[in-house]
Amino acid sequence: MTLYLLAFLVITVAAFAQAISGFGFSLVAVPLLAMIVDPQPAVVAATIVSCCLNAGNAYGHRNHIDVRAARRLLVWVLAGLPLGVLALRLLPAGALVATIALVTLGCTVIVWRGWRIAPTGWSLRGAGLLSGVLTTATATNGPPLVAALQAMRLEPRAFRATLALLFAAVSPVAVAGFALAGLLGTRAVLVAAVGQPAAALGGWVGNRVFARFDAATFRRMVLGALVVSSAAALVKAGAGAL
């Protein structure tokens, strides 16, 4: 029971952070969940919960979606999913926790620095492919897509709506891949079930208090928290290896 209560709190905080700052649900949730449950169910559960969150966001902002940009990226994201499933299945728990922590740190730097890639050619395809791999390996698939969509110079509403659509389209395929690989276990399903009301609560509170916060300051706080949570996950992985 304590395990699922902690998972509820983590997912509530992650959804709250995303509502305030516009990013970071999986970046916040996965490293912390990986320290509470095994990393495999942490990745699977976060993917299921984020699927529901992003489906709602995509539907709510459907009039602002840039369909052309989504199509350019989607095929490459889907191509990366099987590679991520393979990594999630084969990597031992300690190595997976360390991978999640390192990927989260790297993604945090990308978001913090606002890096962009070339909006055409193999740079764009590589960003989509990397996002697909990260979707099923660590659930932290956002930063490559953020870099790609920033490079396309989408206006803010189109940027967020298109990003939500890509996440919502890819997540069900990722969950199906987890099921085929035998990773859709009882613990992952239970954490995801607990996570649905937690995400709804965190998102509702975040949207209610959004106007009272300095968004730039809170964004820096979220990024700092990501560094701390990633460092804690690395320490855990190192302790487990000893």
Secondary structure, DSSP 8 states (H G I E B T S, - for coil): -HHHHHHHHHHHHHHHHHHHHS--HHHHHHHHHHHHS-HHHHHHHHHHHHHHHHHHHHHHTGGG--HHHHHHHHHHHHHHHHHHHHHHHHS-HHHHHHHHHHHHHHHHHHHHHT----SSHHHHHHHHHHHHHHHHHTS--HHHHHHHHHHTT--HHHHHHHHHHHHHHHHHHHHHHHHHTT---HHHHHHHHHHHHHHHHHHHHHHHHGGGS-HHHHHHHHHHHHHHHHHHHHHHHHHHH-
